[in-house]
Amino acid sequence: MKKVLTQFKNHAMTGVSYMIPTVTVGGILFALALAFSGGATVSNPFLANIEAIGSAGMALLVPVLAGYISYSIAGRPGLVPGLILGYMAANPMGPNKVVTGFLGGLLMGFLAGYLSKWVKGWKAPSFIKPLMPIIVIPLVVVLILGLFYIYVVATPLGAMVSGLTAWLKSMSTGSAIMLAVVVGAMISFDMGGPFNKIAYTTGVALIATGDGHLMGMAGVAICVPPIGLGLASLILRSRFTDEERNSGKAAIVMGACGITEGAIPFAAADPLRVIPSIMIGSACGSVVAAIGNASNMAPLGGLLVLPVVTNALWYVLGVIVGVAVVVLLMALLKKPIKTAEVNAKATA
């Protein structure tokens, strides 16, 4: 079992290593466009072009992650299926147009890799063998798993999303503390996936009614994961790789600009420790914002929205508390890399 888990982690880390440049380059360009625009919308044509370039980089995040996980498992035949299925995870699919985000990309990357590896082992006639890696394997894998994703993953998830959205809207009239816990946890759970989108879009919808309190909670929760993990990678240096520390610097900038996806490289590399930690951190930050009655009237999170935030000191305090919780949990849960490697070899 330890060997299998090690292989899974190695495959995931391959995907993460190829994904990091896309999220870093795309995220920084996107963040710079927002920062120099001084708000949630980019009106300057030149900055709008920079934002578009950054968005293109961010759009590659999930496809590259899934594609290179699949490539790590099956070699060249697994790359295209992983890329296509990762694209499906990053874009609206199914009757309810669900986006499963990086968690869907992780799932489809592994499924594409192992199915491609299995199909690659088929005994084929000699005249078909040259076509196996470029036509047969990608076609079979994409067709099977594409339909699986739409009917088994995206369609049921769409029904659940509709129910959760209605439930969250109903909670907005109840306990602010409980709502803050739920919103913070949802924002951080999948970082751009369906749960994140439910909380975010509900907050945006309530802004139109003149109520920015849920968006105040969400705005804090949005920036806590990337800032918290970025600072943790710089403070707890022995617990993160050089590559993670480099992406951590970009994650801090992205978090300040309200781009939660800056935390994805850390979550993809170590989901069992990172995801619960950032959920707790974001929930704590959202609770502080709720206690201080912070309200955010911009459809964006992070620190760029401070000019339109009421009770901004409580909003900033929420970010500080959430980030501190994430750093503390990383210190408690993540072992120094060398120690972890020695222990793994000793138990192998």
N, C-alpha and C positions, 0 to 999 in steps of 0.2 A: 504493500500500500504506500509506503514512504517513497518507493521508487516511482510509482505511478504519479503521486502528487508532485514529486520533483520534476517529472517530465511535463506535467501540466503547467507548472510554474515557468519552466524553460520556454515552452511554446508561447505562453502569455507574454513573457519578457521580450521575446523576439518581436511580437506584434507591437509592444509598447516602445521598443527602441526605434522602430521605423515610424511610429506614430508621433513621437515627441517633436520632431522638427515641424510637422504639419501644424500641431496645436500651438507650438511656440511662435513660429513665423506668422501664422494666420491670426493668432490671438493678440500678439503685440501690435500688428498693423491695425487690427480692428479696434483695439484699445486706444491706440494713438489717435485714430480718427475721431473717436468719441471724446478723448481728453482735450484735443485742440478745438473741438466744436463747443466745448463747455456745457454739454447737456446730453439728453437722451436721443436727440435727432441730429443728423448731419445734413446741413443745408449747403455748405460750401462745396462746389462741384469737384474741386481737387481732392478735398478730404473725403468726399463721397466715393471717388474712385479708389482711394486707399482703403476705405471701408469695404468696398466690393472685392478688392484683392484679398483682404483679410478674411472676408466671409468665404471666399473660394478655398482658402487654406483650411479654415475650420470645417468646411463641408467634407473635406477628405479624411477627417479624423477617424470616424468609425469605419469607413471602407478600408483604410490602410491598416487599422488595427485588426480587423477580421481577415483581410487578405493575407497578412504576413503571419498571423497565427496559423492559418490554413497552410501557407507555404512552409512553415516550420515543421508541420506534421507530415505533409504529403509531397513536399518539393514543388517543382515547377507546375505540375498539373493542378495543384491546389490553390494557386495564386488567384486566377481569374474567378473561380467560384466564390472564394472568400471575398474578393473585392465586390462582386455583384451582390452577394447576400448582405455584405456590410452596408452597401448603398441602400438596400431595401430597409435595413434596420434604421438607417439615418433619415429616411424619408417616409411621408405618409403612405401607409399601405392598408389594405383591407377595406371593408364597407365603411368603417368609421374613421379611416385615415389616421391610423395610430403610428406614432414614432416610438420605437422601443429604445433608441439611443445606444449608448455604449454597452449596456448590459445585453441588449439584443445582439449587438455586434460581437461581443465575447462568445455568446451562445452559438451564433451562426458560424463564427470563425472556427470553433472547435468541431462543430458538426460537419462543416464543409471539408475540413482537413481529414477527419477520420473516414468520411464517406469517400473522398477522393483517393485516399490510401487504399481503401478496400477495392474500389473499382479498378485502380491501377494494377491490382493483383489478379484480375480476371485473365483467363487464358483466351487470347484472341487469335484469329487466323493471321497469318503472316502479312497479308495485304492490308489488314486493318491496323496492325500494330503502329505504323507511323502516324496514324490519325488519332490514336488513343489520347496522348497528352494535349493535343491542340483542338480536338473536336469532341471525341466521344466522352472523355472524363468530364470536361467542363459542362457539356450539354446534359449529361445524365444527372450530375450533381446539382446543377442550378435548377433544372426542371423539378426534381424531387424535393429538394429543400426549399425552393422558392414557393411551391404550392403548400408545403408543410408550414412555412412561415406565415403565409397569408391566412390559411384556414385553421391552423392549430394554435398559432401564437398571436397574430394580430387581431383576428376576428373576435375571439373571446375576450381579449384584453380591451378591445374597443367598448364592449358592453360594460366591462368593469369601470373603465374610465368615465363613462357617462354617469354611472351610479355614484362614483366617488366625487365627481364634480358637483352633483346635486347635494350630496351629503355635506361637502365642504361649505357650500353657500349657505346651507341651513345652520351650520355651526357659527357662522359670522354674527348671528344674533344671540349667541350663548356666551359661555365663559371665554374671556379673552385669553386667559392663561392656557387653557386646553387647546384652543384654536392655534395659539402660537407654537405649542409643542408639536402639533400635527403638521402645521405649515413648515416649520423648520426641518422636521424629519423628512417630509416629502420632497422638499427642495433639494436636499443633499443626497437622498437615496440613490437616484439614478442620473443626476447632473445633466439635465437636458432631455431625459426620457419622459415617459408618460406621467409618472408621479410628479416630477418637477414641473411639467407643463400644466398639470391640473392646478397646482397651487399658484403658479405664476399667472395663468390666464384668468383664474378666479379673482386674483388681486387686481388685475388690469380691468376686468369687467366691473368691479366695485368702484374703481376710480371714476368711471363714467357716471356713477350715481352720486358722486361727491364724497365717497368714503374711501380714504387712503390708508386706513389702519391695517388692513390685511396686507397691503402692499408694503407698509412699513416693516411688518414682520418678515415678509418675503425678501425685501431688499437687504436686510441684515443677513438672513440665511443664505442668500445668493453668494455673498462675498466671503463668508466665513471659511468654507472648504479650501479654496485656492490660497487665500492669505494664510490660513492656519497651517496648511501643509507646506507652503513655501517657506514660512518662518521656521517650522519644525525641521525642514531639511537643512537649513542654515545653522540652526542652534544645535540640533542633535546630529552633528555631522557624521558620527560613526555609525549611525543607523540608516544612512541613505547612501546610494552610489553617487559617483561624480556626475553621472548623467542626470540623476534625480535632483541633485543640488543645482545644477545649471537650469533645469526646467523649473525649479522652485522659484528662482528669481523672476522668471517670466510669469509664473503663476501669481505672484504677489501683485504685479502690475495688472494682470487680467482680473484678479479679484477686486481690486480697487475700482475697476471699470465695470464691474457687474457681470463678469464672464465666468460662470461656475465651471465651465469645461476645463479650466486650467488645472483642476484637481484630478482630472481623469487619468493622466499617466500614473499617478500614485495609487489611485483606486484599482486600476487594471492590474498593477504589479502586485498588490497585496490587499485584495478586496475584503478579506475576513477581518483584518485589523482596521483598515482605513475607513471603510464605509460606516460601520457602527460609530466610530470616533467622530466623523464629521456630522453624522446625524445628531449625535448628542450635542456637539458643539453648536451646530446651527439652531437646534431646539432651544438651548440655553440663551443664545443671543436673541432669538425671536421673543422669548419670554421677557427679557429685559426691555426690549422695545415695546412690548405690550404693556408692561407695568408702567413705563414712562409715557404711554399713550402717544407714541411716535406715529406720525402719519406721512406717507410718501405718495405724492400726487404725480409721480413720473412712472411710466411703464418700464422701469429699469431698476436694478439693484446696485449695490456697491456704494462708493463714496462720491461719485460724480453728481449724485442727485441731492446732495446736502443742501444746495440753495432752495430746493422746493420741499424740504422735509420740515415738518413742525416738530417741536421738541427734539431738535437735532442732537442735543447732548446725550439724550437717552438712546438715540439711534446709534451714535458713535460708541457709547458705553456698551451697547449690545454687541457691536462688532468686536470690541476689545475682549469682552467676556467670552464670546464664542470662540475667538481665535485662541485665547488662553487655554480654554478647555481642550481644544484640538491638540495643541502643543503638549499639554500635560498628558493626555491619553496616549499620544505617540511615544512620549517618554516612558510611560508605564507598559505599553503593549509591544513596542518594537524593540528587538534585541540588536545590539551592535552587530554589524554584518559579519565580521570575522568570527565572533563567538557563535553566531548562528551556523556559519559554515563548518566550524570545528565540530559542533554538536551533531550536525547532519552526517558528517563523515564518521563520527564515532558510533552512531546508531545504524549506519548502513550495513 
